[in-house]
Amino acid sequence: MNRKRLDILIFILSIYVLLEMSLEFVLPFSPELIRVTTSIDYVVCFLFIGEYVYKAATASRPLSYAGVHVFDLISSIPAIPSLRFFRLMRVFRFMRGFRGITSLIKAFQKKPMGTALVTYTIYTGVILFYSSLAFNKYEFLLNEKVNGYGDSLWMAFTTLTTIGYGDIYPVSTEGRFVAVVLVLTGAGFFALLSGEMATLLIGTSKQDKH
């Protein structure tokens, strides 16, 4: 399989991952359906690992590629339902699936900074939405401050924007992990946004001088 076909396959798998995880957060899955999606998840993980190994083996510097993209390998670990820790791999799987889609954006953007900003903006919006869903799933009925999805969305927004009022905070391991993802995403987004604004201001200043 050549690289182009492999990228198309990963793109299709990425869409499946995002759709399946979205429905799982929103709709109650029956035990039978959970068994089916878990089996499919193992297949998807196998293909993701295959992609990682293939690209690492065909890279000009295999060890460097393997180190830089180690997150792809971690996100390909199957989420074992009976083990609490490994269920967190589904959060990684979501990010892995979304990365497979946003890679297409780079093909249509010419400016490196612009590409990064557009990509990261989309990342931020989607991560905000899915993180609020995940937080609501893990914290609702467990956290006395979370009485509905609105509370979870508010917590996700204040955490991602690094405001952190502290009126709603996670009490579960999964909820804390979601908060960590939001904090890191928000810090990266605003740093990138500041860099883009500085670049635009410098560019405008140089044009005015000429």
C-alpha positions in Angstrom: 0.0 0.0 0.0 1.5 3.4 -1.0 1.5 6.4 1.3 -1.5 8.1 -0.4 -3.8 5.1 0.0 -2.6 4.7 3.5 -3.5 8.3 4.3 -7.0 7.9 2.8 -7.5 4.7 4.9 -6.4 6.6 8.1 -8.7 9.5 7.1 -11.7 7.1 6.9 -10.7 5.4 10.2 -10.4 8.8 11.8 -13.9 9.8 10.8 -15.2 6.5 12.2 -13.4 7.1 15.5 -14.8 10.6 15.9 -18.4 9.5 15.0 -18.3 6.4 17.2 -17.0 8.3 20.2 -19.5 11.1 19.7 -22.4 8.7 19.7 -21.1 6.8 22.6 -20.9 10.0 24.7 -24.4 11.1 23.7 -26.4 7.8 23.4 -26.6 4.9 25.8 -25.0 1.9 24.1 -26.3 -1.6 24.9 -23.9 -4.3 26.1 -24.1 -6.0 22.7 -23.3 -2.8 20.8 -20.4 -2.1 23.2 -19.0 -5.6 22.4 -19.2 -4.8 18.7 -17.6 -1.4 19.0 -14.9 -2.8 21.2 -14.0 -5.4 18.6 -13.9 -2.8 15.9 -11.7 -0.7 18.2 -9.1 -3.5 18.3 -9.1 -3.6 14.5 -8.7 0.2 14.3 -5.9 0.1 16.8 -4.1 -2.6 14.8 -4.3 -0.5 11.7 -3.1 2.7 13.5 -0.1 0.7 14.9 0.5 -0.6 11.3 0.5 3.0 10.0 2.9 4.1 12.7 5.3 1.2 12.1 5.2 1.7 8.3 5.8 5.4 8.4 8.6 5.0 10.9 10.3 2.3 8.8 10.1 4.3 5.6 11.1 7.6 7.2 14.6 9.1 6.4 15.3 9.0 10.1 13.3 6.1 11.6 14.3 6.6 15.2 13.6 10.3 15.1 10.2 9.8 13.5 9.4 7.1 16.1 10.3 9.5 19.0 8.5 12.5 17.6 5.3 10.6 16.8 5.3 8.4 19.9 1.9 9.9 20.8 0.5 8.1 17.7 1.7 4.8 19.2 0.3 5.5 22.7 -3.1 6.5 21.1 -3.2 3.1 19.3 -3.3 1.1 22.6 -6.7 -0.6 22.8 -9.1 0.6 25.4 -9.7 -2.4 27.6 -13.2 -2.0 29.1 -12.4 -4.0 32.3 -9.3 -1.9 33.1 -10.0 1.6 34.3 -6.7 3.1 33.2 -6.8 1.8 29.7 -10.2 3.3 29.2 -8.4 6.6 29.1 -6.9 5.5 25.9 -10.2 6.4 24.2 -9.4 10.0 24.9 -6.1 9.6 23.2 -7.9 7.8 20.4 -10.2 10.8 19.8 -7.2 13.1 19.5 -5.5 10.6 17.2 -8.5 10.4 15.0 -8.8 14.2 14.8 -5.2 14.5 13.8 -5.8 12.3 10.9 -8.5 14.7 9.6 -6.7 18.0 10.2 -3.7 16.8 8.2 -5.7 17.5 5.1 -5.9 21.2 6.0 -2.2 21.5 5.5 -2.6 20.7 1.8 -4.7 23.8 1.3 -2.7 26.3 3.4 0.4 28.0 2.1 1.6 29.9 5.1 3.0 27.7 7.9 1.8 30.0 10.7 -1.6 30.3 9.1 -1.9 26.6 8.6 -1.0 26.0 12.3 -3.5 28.6 13.5 -6.4 27.3 11.4 -5.6 23.7 12.4 -5.2 24.5 16.0 -8.4 26.7 16.1 -10.4 23.7 14.8 -8.6 21.4 17.3 -9.5 23.8 20.1 -13.2 24.0 19.2 -13.7 20.3 18.8 -11.6 19.4 21.9 -13.7 21.9 23.9 -16.9 20.2 22.7 -15.8 16.6 23.2 -14.1 17.4 26.5 -17.3 18.9 27.9 -19.1 15.7 26.8 -16.5 13.5 28.4 -16.5 15.6 31.6 -20.3 15.4 31.8 -20.2 11.6 31.3 -17.6 11.0 34.0 -18.7 13.7 36.5 -22.5 13.8 36.3 -24.2 12.3 39.4 -20.7 11.9 40.9 -19.8 15.6 41.2 -22.3 17.6 43.2 -21.5 20.7 41.2 -22.3 19.1 37.9 -26.1 19.1 37.5 -26.2 19.0 33.7 -24.3 19.4 30.5 -24.3 23.2 30.9 -22.2 22.9 34.0 -19.7 20.7 32.1 -19.5 23.0 29.2 -18.9 26.0 31.5 -16.1 24.0 33.3 -14.5 23.1 30.0 -14.7 26.7 28.7 -13.2 28.3 31.9 -10.5 25.6 32.0 -9.5 25.9 28.3 -9.3 29.7 28.5 -7.2 29.3 31.6 -9.6 31.5 33.6 -10.2 28.8 36.2 -12.9 30.3 38.4 -12.8 27.2 40.5 -16.6 27.0 40.9 -16.6 23.6 39.2 -13.7 21.2 39.4 -13.2 17.5 38.6 -13.4 14.9 41.3 -12.8 11.7 39.2 -9.6 10.5 37.6 -11.1 10.8 34.2 -12.4 14.2 34.9 -9.0 15.4 36.0 -7.5 14.0 32.8 -10.0 15.9 30.7 -9.0 19.1 32.6 -5.4 18.5 31.9 -6.1 18.1 28.1 -8.1 21.4 28.2 -5.4 23.3 30.0 -2.6 22.1 27.6 -4.9 22.9 24.6 -5.7 26.3 25.8 -2.1 27.3 26.7 -1.0 26.1 23.2 -3.8 27.9 21.4 -3.3 31.3 23.0 0.5 31.1 22.6 0.0 30.4 18.9 -2.6 33.1 18.6 -0.3 35.6 20.2 2.5 34.6 17.8 0.2 35.0 14.8 -0.9 38.5 16.0 2.7 39.6 16.5 3.6 38.4 13.0 0.7 40.3 11.5 1.6 43.5 13.4 5.3 43.3 12.4 4.3 42.7 8.8 1.9 45.7 8.8 4.6 47.8 10.4 7.1 46.9 7.7 4.6 47.7 4.9 3.9 51.1 6.4 7.6 52.0 6.5 7.9 51.1 2.8 
